[in-house]
Amino acid sequence: MTDQRRILVVGCGAIGGIFAASLAAVADVVAYDANEDHVRAIREHGLRVSGASERLARLPATGNAAELAGRFDALLFLIKSSATASALQQLKAVVAGRPLLVTLQNGMGNSEVLLAAGDCPVARGVTTDAGRYVGPGHVEHLIRGKTWLGPIRGDMGDVRWLGALLTEAGLPAETVDDPMEAVWSKFVFNSVMNPIGALLLGVNAARYEAREVCALIDDMAAECEQVVHALGGRFAYDPLDYVKKVRAGQAPLSTHAGSMAQDIARGVPTEIDELTGFIVREGDRLGIPVPACRTVWRLVKGLEIAARRKRL
């Protein structure tokens, strides 16, 4: 077994819960989450993962940063992008110990927030694992994937140990010198498929069975790729590779329509501004027309309001 490391998982909902429970088998893991009921359930009954991986992890959990004593080797951020700055402020005392700060979050802007936090080494990456929050103390692992991870401040020595630990924990990870190629690939996928899934009421089949929707997905992807290329970005893999495999019958059609659909169902804010909204803003700045992305972004902004009002 790898030498014991101490890791704080910031945000233990869907993906955070999967990572926390898996890593708890090979490291000293603490769960940090703002959901009081979730924290209480983890403390009393453990963190249960069902679905593609099954486990019950016993680990400490808190929503109070003042309760976090001792030094951590890494802080793994898996919260909503809009909450990153606030969480980092709450964790100032922990960050003072210079842990590795890691973002595997959706959307753009998270690594810049982490880089502003003193001189800690910072790593960025992406995961193609998928999950959902079922209820207090319980998350479901929907899709087994792969994680890419690399340094954006520091060197490979700062992140190799975490990649090895994730792989040992059953979450295959690859450490790379430049994580952005993988980040851009997943970013485009999320910027296209997540909002479409939300607009189609979380019914994944509708993203594949309607020819008009397939055409919209392709149009959005083309716009996203044009913006990324203009920013100097490259892709580790075709952002729509999985979509094309499902269309061709080479990959199964799952019931998972993305985290944005889950957010809308709960009436909570989505990451639309950090995903498709980023493409719209950068497209405007670069003079690149993005009409499909702009329309979908506008619709999801309205959908957020509708979902929130519906739950009042």
Summary of the structure (lengths in Angstrom):
residues: 312
radius of gyration: 18.8
end to end distance: 49.6
largest distance: 55.1
contacts: 1083
relative contact order: 0.12
helix: 47%
strand: 18%
